[in-house]
């Protein structure tokens, strides 16, 4: 994961025009939640990837174009699913409250 910057993850060194990026932050009570896990599920619900959130609650996936589901798993919280669409040349920014 890239280091966190004011307003989110840095895109320095990433050619956004060639990538479909899904990134964001997991929060609880409006505060960043480190140590949660975010899963990337394809349009059929199949597991594709998983990343832990950073110390600032951030995560990032490089995905293919299309519709995805982010499933967030955190201690003492029910799983949270969020639909997101990825597209080459775009950054899908998502905030997930658990």
Backbone as ProteinMPNN parsed JSONL, in Angstrom:
{"seq_chain_A": "XXXXXXXXXXXXXXXXXXXXXXXXXXXXXXXXXXXXXXXXXXXXXXXXXXXXXXXXXXXXXXXXXXXXXXXXXXXXXXXXXXXXXXXXXXXXXXXXXX", "coords_chain_A": {"N_chain_A": [[0.839, -1.172, 0.0], [0.382, 2.266, -0.604], [1.693, 5.169, 1.049], [-0.345, 7.092, 3.271], [-1.936, 10.18, 2.54], [-2.949, 13.595, 3.022], [-6.37, 13.727, 2.633], [-6.528, 11.234, 1.443], [-5.196, 8.275, -0.228], [-2.003, 8.481, -1.796], [-1.462, 8.984, -5.277], [0.857, 9.162, -6.575], [3.275, 8.197, -8.9], [1.686, 6.296, -10.102], [0.218, 5.346, -13.071], [-2.605, 6.471, -13.761], [-4.233, 6.562, -15.994], [-3.961, 4.098, -17.16], [-4.983, 2.256, -15.418], [-7.566, 0.66, -13.45], [-8.773, 1.701, -10.617], [-9.712, 1.008, -7.316], [-10.246, 2.453, -4.315], [-10.058, 3.532, -0.88], [-11.353, 4.326, 2.394], [-11.835, 2.813, 5.547], [-14.001, 3.346, 8.214], [-14.978, 3.829, 11.665], [-17.431, 5.113, 13.602], [-16.8, 7.515, 12.445], [-14.056, 7.692, 12.63], [-10.793, 6.676, 11.434], [-10.258, 3.198, 10.706], [-7.951, 0.998, 11.461], [-6.632, -2.301, 10.707], [-8.86, -3.659, 9.796], [-10.35, -5.77, 7.265], [-10.622, -5.743, 3.763], [-12.409, -7.159, 1.224], [-12.386, -8.016, -2.218], [-14.876, -8.771, -4.371], [-16.036, -10.456, -7.263], [-18.471, -9.863, -9.95], [-20.118, -12.066, -9.687], [-19.956, -12.689, -7.077], [-17.744, -14.081, -6.309], [-14.7, -14.553, -4.531], [-11.93, -12.439, -5.023], [-9.72, -10.883, -4.189], [-7.994, -9.699, -1.209], [-7.279, -7.216, 1.195], [-5.597, -5.812, 4.06], [-6.608, -3.001, 6.057], [-4.76, 0.05, 6.277], [-2.773, 1.787, 8.802], [-4.149, 4.126, 8.836], [-6.625, 3.4, 8.048], [-6.942, 3.028, 5.327], [-7.285, 1.522, 2.021], [-6.517, -0.206, -1.101], [-7.241, -1.351, -4.38], [-6.269, -2.72, -7.507], [-8.181, -3.192, -10.116], [-10.128, -4.977, -12.614], [-12.059, -3.607, -15.33], [-15.467, -2.966, -14.604], [-18.249, -4.173, -12.574], [-18.061, -4.508, -9.072], [-17.941, -5.907, -5.735], [-17.255, -4.68, -2.556], [-16.371, -6.166, 0.379], [-16.332, -5.618, 3.702], [-14.654, -6.55, 6.591], [-14.526, -6.406, 10.024], [-13.36, -6.31, 13.424], [-15.811, -6.849, 15.955], [-18.0, -5.982, 14.425], [-20.624, -6.205, 12.021], [-20.306, -7.74, 8.773], [-19.844, -5.536, 6.0], [-21.156, -4.791, 2.897], [-20.407, -3.218, -0.175], [-21.294, -1.93, -3.247], [-19.411, -1.233, -6.174], [-18.123, 0.4, -9.076], [-15.571, -0.143, -11.353], [-13.31, 1.432, -13.596], [-11.062, 1.711, -16.304], [-8.74, 4.309, -16.158], [-10.035, 5.699, -14.245], [-10.544, 6.545, -10.769], [-12.105, 4.973, -8.274], [-13.355, 6.171, -5.442], [-14.047, 5.226, -2.163], [-15.783, 5.365, 0.872], [-16.195, 3.516, 3.755], [-18.292, 2.863, 6.324], [-18.298, 1.124, 9.334]], "CA_chain_A": [[0.0, 0.0, 0.0], [1.077, 3.536, -0.608], [1.494, 5.941, 2.263], [-1.531, 7.943, 3.29], [-1.727, 11.609, 2.45], [-4.142, 14.382, 3.32], [-7.43, 13.503, 1.664], [-6.559, 9.877, 0.912], [-3.947, 7.654, -0.657], [-1.269, 9.142, -2.868], [-1.428, 8.316, -6.575], [2.167, 9.433, -7.159], [3.931, 7.05, -9.511], [0.707, 5.39, -10.707], [-0.347, 5.853, -14.314], [-4.038, 6.276, -13.58], [-4.855, 6.373, -17.313], [-3.845, 2.693, -17.546], [-5.442, 1.416, -14.317], [-8.899, 0.79, -12.854], [-8.406, 1.713, -9.204], [-10.733, 1.12, -6.277], [-9.545, 2.726, -3.075], [-10.864, 4.28, 0.065], [-11.053, 4.281, 3.818], [-12.804, 2.203, 6.437], [-14.113, 4.121, 9.438], [-15.957, 3.444, 12.692], [-17.738, 6.33, 14.348], [-16.149, 8.633, 11.773], [-12.602, 7.624, 12.81], [-10.152, 5.62, 10.638], [-10.228, 1.885, 11.347], [-6.877, 0.095, 11.024], [-6.803, -3.699, 11.075], [-10.016, -4.286, 9.155], [-10.012, -6.407, 5.992], [-11.54, -5.435, 2.673], [-12.356, -8.18, 0.173], [-12.894, -7.655, -3.532], [-15.662, -9.872, -4.93], [-16.446, -10.156, -8.639], [-19.92, -9.657, -10.127], [-20.842, -13.269, -9.284], [-19.747, -12.871, -5.643], [-16.54, -14.88, -6.058], [-13.552, -13.882, -3.924], [-10.858, -12.111, -5.956], [-8.548, -10.393, -3.456], [-8.254, -9.148, 0.116], [-6.19, -6.421, 1.765], [-5.884, -5.197, 5.351], [-6.538, -1.547, 6.033], [-3.527, 0.611, 6.828], [-2.913, 2.45, 10.099], [-5.107, 5.22, 8.657], [-7.88, 2.826, 7.575], [-7.011, 3.052, 3.862], [-7.068, 0.311, 1.223], [-6.489, 0.025, -2.555], [-7.221, -2.484, -5.303], [-6.183, -2.512, -8.947], [-9.205, -4.14, -10.562], [-10.529, -4.904, -14.008], [-13.259, -2.805, -15.564], [-16.724, -3.638, -14.321], [-18.913, -4.05, -11.282], [-17.431, -5.266, -8.007], [-18.448, -5.712, -4.384], [-16.275, -4.621, -1.472], [-16.893, -6.715, 1.632], [-15.45, -5.187, 4.782], [-14.724, -7.357, 7.801], [-13.84, -5.72, 11.114], [-13.72, -6.828, 14.734], [-16.993, -6.297, 16.626], [-18.884, -5.344, 13.445], [-21.163, -7.064, 10.977], [-19.721, -7.453, 7.46], [-20.488, -4.477, 5.228], [-20.945, -4.912, 1.452], [-20.596, -1.975, -0.919], [-21.12, -2.075, -4.698], [-18.554, -0.212, -6.768], [-17.801, 0.157, -10.477], [-14.21, 0.248, -11.707], [-13.102, 1.698, -15.011], [-9.721, 2.158, -16.64], [-8.62, 5.759, -16.214], [-10.806, 6.291, -13.147], [-10.299, 6.111, -9.403], [-13.345, 4.875, -7.504], [-13.083, 6.464, -4.023], [-15.134, 4.681, -1.346], [-15.674, 5.4, 2.338], [-17.037, 2.466, 4.303], [-18.505, 2.987, 7.772], [-18.716, -0.146, 9.942]], "C_chain_A": [[0.884, 1.234, 0.0], [0.813, 4.238, 0.708], [0.269, 6.832, 2.155], [-1.138, 9.404, 3.212], [-3.023, 12.304, 2.811], [-5.182, 14.13, 2.239], [-7.445, 12.107, 1.06], [-5.194, 9.371, 0.508], [-3.311, 8.428, -1.808], [-1.334, 8.308, -4.145], [-0.111, 8.601, -7.295], [2.776, 8.143, -7.697], [2.978, 6.044, -10.148], [0.143, 6.051, -11.953], [-1.841, 5.552, -14.312], [-4.743, 6.021, -14.908], [-4.865, 4.907, -17.735], [-4.416, 1.729, -16.506], [-6.91, 1.668, -13.986], [-8.683, 0.62, -11.355], [-9.651, 1.863, -8.335], [-9.967, 1.343, -4.98], [-10.456, 3.499, -2.138], [-10.403, 4.096, 1.485], [-12.201, 3.622, 4.559], [-12.794, 3.002, 7.738], [-15.123, 3.475, 10.397], [-16.192, 4.692, 13.538], [-17.054, 7.551, 13.76], [-14.637, 8.661, 11.903], [-12.011, 6.497, 11.964], [-10.071, 4.312, 11.421], [-9.097, 1.027, 10.772], [-7.222, -1.339, 11.408], [-8.067, -4.365, 10.588], [-9.515, -4.959, 7.871], [-11.076, -6.05, 4.97], [-11.324, -6.487, 1.595], [-12.953, -7.613, -1.1], [-13.571, -8.89, -4.114], [-16.102, -9.492, -6.337], [-17.967, -10.097, -8.74], [-20.757, -10.879, -9.765], [-20.695, -13.551, -7.787], [-18.535, -13.701, -5.293], [-15.419, -14.007, -5.516], [-12.464, -13.663, -4.975], [-9.583, -11.71, -5.224], [-8.985, -9.884, -2.09], [-7.034, -8.362, 0.562], [-6.59, -5.953, 3.159], [-5.868, -3.681, 5.201], [-5.249, -1.092, 6.717], [-3.797, 1.219, 8.206], [-3.9, 3.607, 10.04], [-6.431, 4.728, 8.075], [-8.017, 2.737, 6.068], [-6.752, 1.683, 3.23], [-7.053, 0.696, -0.252], [-6.474, -1.302, -3.287], [-6.996, -1.959, -6.712], [-7.074, -3.59, -9.541], [-9.386, -4.055, -12.073], [-11.764, -4.024, -14.127], [-14.492, -3.624, -15.207], [-17.24, -3.385, -12.92], [-18.298, -5.019, -10.275], [-18.208, -5.046, -6.713], [-17.262, -5.673, -3.436], [-16.958, -5.162, -0.228], [-15.885, -6.384, 2.726], [-15.728, -6.004, 6.024], [-13.898, -6.659, 8.872], [-14.256, -6.337, 12.441], [-14.94, -6.098, 15.303], [-17.907, -5.524, 15.684], [-19.409, -6.396, 12.487], [-20.45, -6.756, 9.673], [-20.535, -6.382, 6.727], [-20.136, -4.681, 3.762], [-21.251, -3.575, 0.795], [-20.324, -2.241, -2.387], [-20.282, -0.916, -5.216], [-18.284, -0.603, -8.215], [-16.41, 0.7, -10.754], [-14.122, 0.466, -13.207], [-11.69, 2.201, -15.256], [-9.708, 3.667, -16.801], [-9.378, 6.457, -15.115], [-10.356, 5.741, -11.81], [-11.646, 6.145, -8.681], [-12.984, 5.042, -6.035], [-14.291, 6.041, -3.195], [-14.808, 4.885, 0.123], [-16.679, 4.394, 2.877], [-17.091, 2.636, 5.823], [-18.983, 1.634, 8.292], [-19.287, 0.092, 11.322]], "O_chain_A": [[1.99, 1.231, 0.54], [-0.164, 3.946, 1.398], [-0.101, 7.269, 1.065], [-0.115, 9.809, 3.763], [-4.074, 11.669, 2.895], [-4.899, 14.304, 1.054], [-8.307, 11.819, 0.23], [-4.168, 9.957, 0.854], [-4.003, 8.958, -2.677], [-1.268, 7.08, -4.099], [0.023, 8.316, -8.485], [2.784, 7.12, -7.013], [3.428, 5.033, -10.685], [-0.349, 7.178, -11.9], [-2.28, 4.511, -14.801], [-5.757, 5.324, -14.937], [-5.677, 4.508, -18.569], [-4.343, 0.514, -16.688], [-7.429, 2.761, -14.216], [-8.436, -0.49, -10.883], [-10.511, 2.71, -8.576], [-9.138, 0.52, -4.592], [-11.482, 4.045, -2.544], [-9.25, 3.763, 1.758], [-13.374, 3.835, 4.25], [-11.737, 3.299, 8.294], [-15.987, 2.696, 9.995], [-15.259, 5.251, 14.116], [-16.759, 8.51, 14.473], [-13.989, 9.552, 11.354], [-12.656, 5.464, 11.788], [-9.847, 4.309, 12.632], [-9.26, 0.402, 9.724], [-8.009, -1.568, 12.327], [-8.328, -5.519, 10.928], [-8.38, -4.734, 7.45], [-12.271, -6.052, 5.267], [-10.208, -6.683, 1.114], [-13.904, -6.831, -1.065], [-12.932, -9.921, -4.326], [-16.493, -8.351, -6.584], [-18.669, -10.259, -7.742], [-21.965, -10.763, -9.557], [-21.241, -14.531, -7.282], [-18.304, -14.002, -4.122], [-15.208, -12.882, -5.968], [-12.116, -14.578, -5.721], [-8.491, -12.143, -5.591], [-10.17, -9.667, -1.837], [-5.898, -8.78, 0.34], [-7.77, -5.722, 3.425], [-5.195, -3.143, 4.322], [-4.726, -1.759, 7.609], [-4.92, 1.167, 8.707], [-4.43, 4.027, 11.069], [-7.264, 5.532, 7.656], [-9.092, 2.406, 5.567], [-6.1, 0.816, 3.813], [-7.511, 1.776, -0.624], [-5.798, -2.249, -2.885], [-7.475, -0.883, -7.067], [-6.748, -4.775, -9.472], [-8.851, -3.156, -12.721], [-12.43, -3.735, -13.133], [-14.554, -4.824, -15.475], [-16.751, -2.523, -12.19], [-18.049, -6.185, -10.581], [-19.021, -4.127, -6.606], [-16.374, -6.523, -3.5], [-18.011, -4.666, 0.171], [-14.733, -6.816, 2.679], [-16.872, -6.139, 6.459], [-12.723, -6.355, 8.664], [-15.375, -6.831, 12.574], [-15.078, -4.885, 15.148], [-18.518, -4.532, 16.081], [-18.717, -7.366, 12.178], [-20.022, -5.619, 9.47], [-21.761, -6.339, 6.83], [-18.958, -4.738, 3.41], [-22.213, -2.892, 1.148], [-19.248, -2.722, -2.742], [-20.418, 0.222, -4.767], [-18.223, -1.787, -8.546], [-16.103, 1.848, -10.436], [-14.775, -0.225, -13.989], [-11.181, 3.027, -14.498], [-10.554, 4.237, -17.49], [-9.373, 7.686, -15.048], [-9.852, 4.621, -11.72], [-12.244, 7.206, -8.503], [-12.372, 4.153, -5.444], [-15.42, 6.442, -3.481], [-13.692, 4.612, 0.564], [-17.855, 4.411, 2.513], [-16.072, 2.562, 6.509], [-19.941, 1.061, 7.772], [-19.693, -0.856, 11.994]]}, "name": "protein", "num_of_chains": 1, "seq": "XXXXXXXXXXXXXXXXXXXXXXXXXXXXXXXXXXXXXXXXXXXXXXXXXXXXXXXXXXXXXXXXXXXXXXXXXXXXXXXXXXXXXXXXXXXXXXXXXX"}
